[in-house]
Amino acid sequence: MTLMPERMTPLKARRLGLDTQQELTIYLRADSPVCKSEGFSALSRVLVRTEQLHIIATLNIVTGDLLQHGEIGLSEPAWKKLQLNDGDSIWASHPAPIGSISHVRAKVYGHSLKREQFREIIEDVVAGRYADVHLAAFITACGNDNMSNREITYLTEAMVNAGSRIEWDLPIVVDKHCVGGLPGNRTTPIVVSILTACGLTVPKTSSRAITSPAGTADTMETLTKVSLSLDEMKQVVCEHGGCLAWGGSVRLSPADDLLIKVERMLDIDSEGQLIASVLSKKIAAGATHVLIDMPVGPTAKVRSQASADKLADSFRKVAKSLGLIVDVMFSDGSQPVGSGVGPALEARDILAVLQNQADAPADLKERAIRVAGAMLEMATELPKGEGEKRAREQIESGNAWQKFCDICKAQGGLFEPPIAPYRFELIAHEHGQVKSIDNRRLSQVAKLAGAPADLAAGVEVHVKRGETVKPNQALLTIHAESMGELNYAVEYLEAHPETIQVCTDKEITDASTSV
């Protein structure tokens, strides 16, 4: 890195302690000579340099006395990226224009993009040249079924090539992914434990939540360390056959984590980027065989079988063009799985299943067995039905639990999930039957309670569709780490009684009579 030109005025770095998520942000006084000489205004993109490092950040203008003359303030992410100490010299100037923005603009207007255009976009994203507003434009332009299978393939390739890639030198490396939209469907840790107990290699890297109350990485973080380096991940897999790590920490498809954070803010999870996100992580992690679990239901992410068939077809075609073997398994998405919705609550369900506890959620156990069985049959020569039998044996013998313990200990220890101090129970007022449980409403209640940021927050569901309930029986319990978040969740739940619909005996009788 060359020294700064003499004509540029150095500024003194000041740490402001502002958390701006992944957005790199700087702060200058309105009367700063640098603002005047460079023509900066609020929200300008600025190239910020030390003598060793540089970033591109978004400028905020300060009109009060927060900063002294000659100082530049930095948010926490910007401060850490530049590895600063208070008072270090910094230079600020205009960055070079971002050429790939023209490709985003073309996509906004409905044009198809080529392989090279996706490569340039993703390279600029990973290099930190895009502000959140640019990422939002790209995500929105690619949403609403606006990407062809060819474009999804190009995007997937670009995302893989922008980060690290692991080669295991093995003929078969298995992985799985659930499309989502089904609260509590945390089968991955159970499946990995089963498969590694059967001798398969499963280098599992998972994402944090996008629009849900918990991702696998969020849930596993309540049980063990998930932010592993690439070398740490390889060591755990080599010793125990698998891992349960956060993909963002090992730079596998790093653009994906940057896009996910903005998708979370927009509450958008488009199908094209979903496919690219999933397959790029699997290819980068060295997988050869991948099972996609696709829940289908009226309030799941995939709402109809026709939509499921279309998405599955795209998954298969894109995967084939990239040399990846993919199978898709459709599953029931009509109601939540297990009891817990939220990181710690889902972790407790996982432990209950693996430990063969008497009150373990049977539906979570059976789904995990079905997924693991299908993966065993896909990766080995087991006959139809034998995979599920083998998977069940691993749980009920305790082999899967031992494998889970070994993996967690190798990753940094096995922890006890936290418990939330504030709770609210939703009570049934009359005798009746549970008619429906709205997955989306339930997820929103859990998120308002603080999940996934508050690991102990979420919702515990005590009933299933079709079950008979009695007066004063608890239907669900909200868990929160603060009274304020508990109140938010309760207010939303009370405003949306359809979250759990219970038909009274009279309504059931009237409906039967009318038929």
C-alpha positions in Angstrom: 0.0 0.0 0.0 1.5 3.4 -1.0 1.6 6.3 1.4 -1.2 8.9 1.1 -0.6 11.9 -1.2 0.6 14.9 0.6 -2.3 17.0 -0.6 -4.8 14.9 1.4 -5.5 16.0 4.9 -5.1 13.2 7.5 -7.9 12.8 10.1 -7.7 11.4 13.6 -9.6 8.2 14.2 -12.2 8.1 16.9 -14.2 5.1 18.0 -17.9 5.9 18.5 -19.1 2.5 19.6 -22.0 2.4 17.2 -23.3 -1.0 16.1 -24.3 -0.7 12.4 -24.5 -4.5 11.7 -22.4 -5.2 8.6 -22.7 -1.6 7.2 -19.4 0.2 7.3 -20.2 3.8 8.5 -18.0 6.9 9.1 -18.9 10.3 10.6 -17.5 13.7 9.8 -18.4 17.2 11.0 -20.5 19.3 8.6 -17.7 22.0 8.7 -14.9 19.5 8.1 -12.4 20.8 5.5 -12.4 17.2 4.0 -16.1 17.4 3.3 -15.6 20.7 1.6 -12.5 19.8 -0.4 -13.9 16.4 -1.5 -17.5 17.5 -2.0 -18.8 14.9 0.4 -22.5 15.0 1.5 -24.5 12.8 3.8 -24.7 9.1 2.6 -21.7 9.6 0.2 -19.6 6.5 -0.4 -16.1 7.2 0.9 -12.8 5.4 0.4 -11.2 5.4 3.9 -7.5 4.4 4.2 -4.9 3.8 6.8 -1.3 3.2 5.7 -2.0 -0.5 5.6 -5.8 -1.1 5.0 -8.7 0.5 3.3 -12.5 0.2 3.2 -15.4 1.8 1.4 -17.9 3.3 3.9 -21.1 5.3 4.0 -20.8 8.9 5.4 -23.0 10.4 8.0 -22.7 14.1 8.7 -22.5 15.4 12.3 -23.9 18.9 13.1 -23.3 18.9 16.9 -20.3 18.5 19.1 -19.9 14.7 18.9 -16.6 15.1 17.0 -13.8 17.6 17.4 -12.2 19.4 14.4 -9.9 17.1 12.6 -11.6 13.9 13.8 -13.4 11.2 11.9 -15.8 8.9 13.8 -16.2 5.2 12.9 -18.8 2.6 13.6 -17.7 -0.7 15.3 -17.6 -2.7 12.0 -15.6 0.0 10.3 -13.2 0.3 13.3 -12.6 -3.4 13.4 -12.1 -3.7 9.6 -9.3 -1.1 9.7 -7.8 -2.5 12.9 -7.5 1.0 14.4 -6.3 2.6 17.7 -7.7 6.0 18.9 -5.9 8.8 17.2 -4.6 6.9 14.2 -4.3 8.8 11.0 -6.9 8.2 8.3 -7.3 9.6 4.8 -10.7 10.0 3.1 -11.3 10.3 -0.6 -13.8 9.4 -3.4 -13.7 5.7 -4.3 -13.5 4.5 -7.9 -17.0 4.1 -9.5 -18.6 0.7 -9.1 -18.9 -0.7 -12.6 -21.2 -3.6 -11.7 -24.0 -1.3 -10.5 -24.9 -1.0 -14.2 -25.6 -4.7 -14.2 -27.9 -4.4 -11.2 -29.7 -1.6 -13.0 -30.1 -3.8 -16.0 -31.6 -6.5 -13.8 -34.0 -4.0 -12.2 -35.3 -3.3 -15.7 -35.9 -6.9 -16.4 -32.8 -7.9 -18.5 -31.1 -11.2 -18.2 -27.5 -11.2 -16.9 -24.5 -13.1 -18.2 -22.0 -15.2 -16.2 -19.4 -12.4 -16.3 -21.9 -9.8 -15.0 -22.9 -12.0 -12.0 -19.2 -12.5 -11.3 -18.5 -8.8 -11.3 -21.5 -8.1 -9.0 -20.5 -10.8 -6.5 -16.8 -9.7 -6.5 -17.9 -6.1 -5.7 -20.2 -7.4 -2.9 -17.5 -9.4 -1.2 -15.0 -6.6 -1.6 -17.3 -4.3 0.4 -18.0 -1.9 -2.4 -21.8 -2.2 -2.1 -23.8 -0.3 0.5 -26.9 -1.9 1.9 -29.0 0.1 -0.5 -27.1 -1.5 -3.4 -27.5 -5.0 -2.0 -31.3 -4.3 -1.5 -31.6 -3.3 -5.1 -29.9 -6.4 -6.3 -31.9 -8.7 -4.0 -35.2 -7.1 -5.1 -34.3 -7.2 -8.8 -33.6 -10.9 -8.5 -36.8 -11.6 -6.6 -40.4 -12.5 -7.7 -39.3 -15.3 -10.0 -37.1 -12.9 -12.1 -34.2 -15.3 -12.6 -33.9 -18.1 -15.1 -32.2 -21.4 -14.2 -29.2 -20.3 -16.3 -28.9 -17.1 -14.3 -29.3 -19.0 -11.0 -26.4 -21.2 -12.2 -24.2 -18.2 -13.0 -25.0 -16.6 -9.6 -24.2 -19.8 -7.8 -20.9 -20.2 -9.6 -20.0 -16.6 -8.7 -20.8 -17.1 -5.1 -18.7 -20.3 -4.9 -15.7 -18.7 -6.6 -15.7 -15.6 -4.4 -14.8 -17.6 -1.2 -13.0 -20.6 0.2 -13.7 -24.1 -1.2 -12.9 -27.4 0.6 -11.8 -30.5 -1.2 -12.2 -33.7 0.9 -10.8 -36.2 -1.7 -13.7 -38.5 -1.0 -16.1 -40.1 -3.5 -19.1 -39.3 -1.3 -19.7 -36.3 1.0 -23.3 -35.7 2.0 -25.3 -32.7 3.1 -28.9 -31.5 3.5 -30.9 -28.4 3.6 -34.5 -27.5 4.6 -36.1 -24.9 2.5 -37.7 -23.5 5.6 -40.9 -21.8 6.6 -41.7 -24.5 9.2 -41.1 -23.4 12.8 -39.1 -25.8 14.9 -38.0 -28.1 12.1 -34.5 -28.4 13.4 -33.6 -31.8 12.1 -30.1 -31.0 11.0 -28.2 -31.7 14.2 -30.0 -35.0 14.7 -29.4 -36.0 11.0 -25.7 -35.2 11.2 -25.4 -37.2 14.3 -27.1 -40.2 12.7 -25.2 -40.1 9.5 -21.7 -39.7 11.1 -22.6 -42.6 13.4 -23.2 -44.6 10.2 -19.8 -43.7 8.9 -20.7 -41.0 6.4 -18.9 -37.7 6.0 -21.1 -34.7 6.7 -19.2 -31.3 6.8 -22.4 -29.3 7.8 -22.2 -25.6 7.5 -25.4 -23.7 8.3 -26.8 -20.2 8.0 -28.2 -18.0 10.6 -31.9 -17.1 10.4 -33.1 -15.0 7.4 -36.8 -14.5 8.0 -37.3 -17.3 10.6 -37.0 -17.2 14.5 -33.9 -19.4 14.3 -31.5 -21.0 11.9 -29.5 -24.1 12.6 -26.4 -22.0 13.4 -28.4 -19.9 15.9 -29.7 -23.1 17.6 -26.4 -24.8 17.7 -24.8 -21.7 19.2 -26.7 -22.4 22.4 -25.1 -25.8 22.5 -21.5 -25.3 21.3 -19.1 -23.0 19.4 -20.2 -22.6 15.8 -17.8 -19.9 14.6 -15.0 -22.2 13.5 -12.0 -21.4 11.3 -11.5 -23.4 8.1 -8.7 -25.4 9.7 -10.8 -26.1 12.9 -13.7 -27.3 10.8 -11.5 -29.6 8.8 -10.0 -31.0 12.0 -13.4 -31.7 13.5 -14.6 -33.4 10.3 -11.5 -35.5 10.0 -11.7 -36.7 13.6 -15.5 -37.3 13.9 -16.9 -37.4 10.3 -18.9 -34.2 10.5 -19.4 -30.8 12.1 -22.2 -28.3 12.9 -20.6 -25.0 12.0 -21.7 -21.5 10.9 -20.9 -21.1 7.2 -20.1 -17.4 7.6 -17.1 -18.1 9.8 -15.3 -20.2 7.2 -15.8 -17.9 4.2 -17.7 -20.5 2.3 -19.7 -18.4 -0.2 -19.1 -15.2 1.8 -21.4 -13.1 -0.4 -24.3 -15.2 0.8 -24.0 -14.0 4.4 -23.8 -10.4 3.2 -27.0 -10.9 1.1 -28.8 -12.8 3.9 -28.4 -9.8 6.3 -30.2 -7.5 3.9 -32.7 -10.2 3.0 -33.5 -10.4 6.7 -34.2 -6.6 6.9 -36.4 -6.8 3.7 -38.1 -10.0 4.9 -37.4 -11.4 1.4 -36.2 -14.8 0.5 -36.6 -15.2 -3.3 -36.5 -18.6 -4.9 -33.6 -17.9 -7.2 -31.3 -16.6 -4.5 -32.5 -19.4 -2.2 -31.2 -21.9 -4.7 -28.0 -20.1 -5.2 -27.5 -19.6 -1.5 -28.1 -23.3 -0.7 -26.1 -24.8 -3.6 -23.2 -22.4 -3.3 -22.7 -23.3 0.3 -22.9 -27.1 -0.4 -20.5 -27.0 -3.3 -18.0 -24.8 -1.4 -18.2 -27.2 1.5 -17.2 -30.1 -0.8 -20.6 -31.9 -0.9 -21.2 -34.5 -3.6 -24.8 -35.6 -2.6 -27.4 -33.2 -1.2 -30.9 -33.8 0.0 -33.4 -30.9 0.0 -36.2 -31.1 2.5 -39.1 -29.1 1.2 -42.1 -28.6 3.6 -45.3 -27.8 1.8 -48.3 -26.2 3.5 -50.7 -23.3 3.4 -48.6 -21.2 5.8 -45.1 -22.6 5.0 -42.6 -21.0 2.7 -43.8 -23.3 -0.1 -47.6 -23.2 -0.1 -48.7 -25.5 -2.8 -47.5 -28.7 -4.4 -47.4 -27.0 -7.8 -45.0 -24.4 -6.4 -43.0 -27.2 -4.7 -42.7 -29.1 -8.0 -41.5 -26.0 -9.8 -38.9 -25.1 -7.1 -37.7 -28.8 -7.0 -37.3 -28.8 -10.8 -35.1 -25.7 -10.6 -33.0 -27.2 -7.8 -32.4 -30.3 -9.8 -31.5 -28.5 -13.1 -29.2 -26.0 -11.5 -27.5 -28.7 -9.4 -27.0 -31.0 -12.4 -25.4 -28.2 -14.4 -22.9 -27.7 -11.5 -22.1 -31.4 -11.2 -23.9 -31.9 -7.9 -26.3 -34.8 -7.1 -29.5 -33.5 -5.5 -32.7 -35.2 -4.4 -35.7 -33.4 -3.1 -38.0 -34.7 -0.4 -41.5 -33.2 0.1 -42.7 -33.1 3.6 -45.8 -31.9 5.6 -45.6 -28.2 6.2 -49.0 -27.7 7.7 -47.9 -27.1 11.3 -44.8 -26.5 13.4 -42.4 -29.4 14.3 -41.4 -30.2 17.8 -42.3 -28.0 20.7 -39.8 -25.2 20.6 -39.6 -22.2 18.2 -36.4 -20.2 18.9 -32.7 -21.1 19.3 -32.6 -22.4 22.9 -36.1 -24.0 22.8 -35.3 -25.8 19.6 -32.0 -26.9 21.1 -33.9 -28.5 24.0 -36.0 -30.5 21.5 -32.8 -31.8 19.8 -31.3 -32.9 23.1 -34.6 -34.7 24.1 -34.7 -36.6 20.8 -31.0 -37.6 20.9 -31.2 -38.6 24.5 -34.3 -40.7 24.0 -36.2 -38.8 26.6 -39.8 -40.0 27.2 -41.3 -36.6 26.4 -39.2 -36.0 23.3 -41.2 -34.6 20.4 -42.1 -37.6 18.3 -42.7 -35.6 15.1 -39.2 -34.1 15.2 -37.7 -37.6 15.7 -39.7 -39.1 12.9 -38.8 -36.3 10.4 -35.1 -36.6 11.3 -35.2 -40.4 10.8 -37.0 -39.9 7.4 -34.4 -37.3 6.2 -31.5 -39.4 7.5 -32.9 -42.5 5.9 -33.3 -40.9 2.5 -29.7 -39.6 2.7 -28.4 -43.0 3.6 -30.2 -44.6 0.7 -29.0 -41.8 -1.7 -25.3 -42.2 -0.7 -25.1 -46.0 -0.2 -26.6 -49.1 -1.7 -29.2 -49.6 1.0 -32.6 -50.9 -0.3 -35.7 -48.7 0.0 -36.9 -48.5 3.6 -33.6 -49.9 5.1 -32.2 -46.3 5.5 -34.9 -45.3 8.0 -34.5 -48.5 9.9 -30.7 -47.9 10.1 -31.3 -44.3 11.2 -33.7 -45.2 13.9 -31.2 -47.7 15.3 -28.6 -45.0 15.7 -30.9 -42.9 17.8 -32.4 -45.6 20.0 -29.0 -47.3 20.6 -27.5 -44.0 21.8 -24.9 -44.0 19.0 -26.2 -40.7 17.5 -26.2 -39.0 20.9 -22.6 -40.1 21.5 -21.6 -38.7 18.0 -23.3 -35.4 18.8 -21.4 -35.1 22.1 -18.1 -35.9 20.3 -18.7 -33.2 17.6 -19.8 -30.6 20.1 -16.8 -31.2 22.4 -14.5 -31.1 19.5 -16.0 -27.7 18.5 -15.5 -26.2 21.9 -17.7 -28.0 24.4 -21.3 -28.9 25.0 -23.3 -26.2 26.7 -26.7 -26.0 28.5 -29.2 -23.9 26.5 -30.2 -20.6 28.3 -33.6 -20.2 29.9 -35.7 -17.0 29.4 -36.9 -15.3 32.7 -40.2 -13.9 31.3 -43.1 -16.0 30.1 -46.7 -15.8 29.1 -49.2 -18.7 28.5 -52.0 -18.6 26.0 -54.9 -20.6 27.6 -57.9 -22.4 26.0 -61.1 -21.0 27.4 -63.4 -23.8 26.3 -63.4 -27.5 25.5 -62.7 -28.1 21.8 -60.3 -29.2 19.1 -57.2 -27.5 17.5 -58.2 -26.7 14.0 -55.1 -25.0 12.7 -51.7 -23.5 13.7 -50.5 -20.6 11.5 -46.7 -21.1 10.9 -46.1 -17.5 9.8 -48.0 -16.0 12.7 -46.3 -18.2 15.2 -42.9 -17.3 13.8 -43.8 -13.6 14.1 -44.7 -14.1 17.8 -41.3 -15.8 18.4 -39.4 -13.0 16.6 -41.3 -10.2 18.5 -40.3 -12.1 21.7 -36.7 -11.5 20.7 -35.7 -14.6 18.7 -33.2 -15.3 17.2 -31.0 -12.4 18.6 -32.1 -13.3 22.1 -31.1 -17.0 22.2 -33.5 -17.9 25.0 -36.5 -16.2 23.4 -39.2 -17.9 21.4 -42.5 -19.9 21.6 -43.2 -23.3 23.1 -46.1 -24.9 21.4 -48.1 -27.4 23.6 -50.7 -28.7 21.1 -50.9 -30.2 17.6 -53.6 -30.0 14.9 -56.6 -32.3 15.7 -55.8 -32.5 19.4 -58.6 -32.1 21.9 -58.1 -29.4 24.5 -59.7 -28.7 27.8 -60.6 -25.3 29.5 -57.5 -23.7 31.1 -55.1 -25.9 29.1 -52.0 -24.1 27.9 -51.9 -23.8 24.1 -48.5 -22.1 23.9 -46.0 -20.3 26.1 -44.0 -17.2 25.0 -40.5 -17.0 26.3 -38.6 -13.6 26.4 -35.5 -12.2 27.9 -37.1 -8.8 28.6 -40.5 -7.6 29.7 -40.7 -5.2 26.8 -40.3 -7.9 24.2 -42.7 -10.2 26.0 -45.3 -7.4 25.8 -44.7 -6.9 22.1 -45.2 -10.6 21.4 -48.3 -10.8 23.6 -49.9 -7.8 22.0 -49.4 -9.3 18.5 -50.7 -12.7 19.7 -53.9 -11.2 21.2 -54.4 -9.2 17.9 -54.1 -12.4 15.9 -56.2 -15.2 17.6 -56.0 -17.2 14.3 -52.4 -18.1 15.3 -53.9 -21.2 17.0 -57.5 -21.8 16.0 -59.6 -23.9 18.4 -63.0 -25.1 17.4 -65.4 -25.4 20.4 -67.6 -28.5 20.8 -70.6 -26.4 19.7 -68.8 -25.3 16.5 -67.9 -28.9 15.7 -71.5 -30.0 16.3 -72.9 -27.2 14.2 -70.5 -28.0 11.4 -71.4 -31.7 11.5 -75.1 -30.9 11.6 -74.9 -28.6 8.6 -73.1 -31.3 6.6 
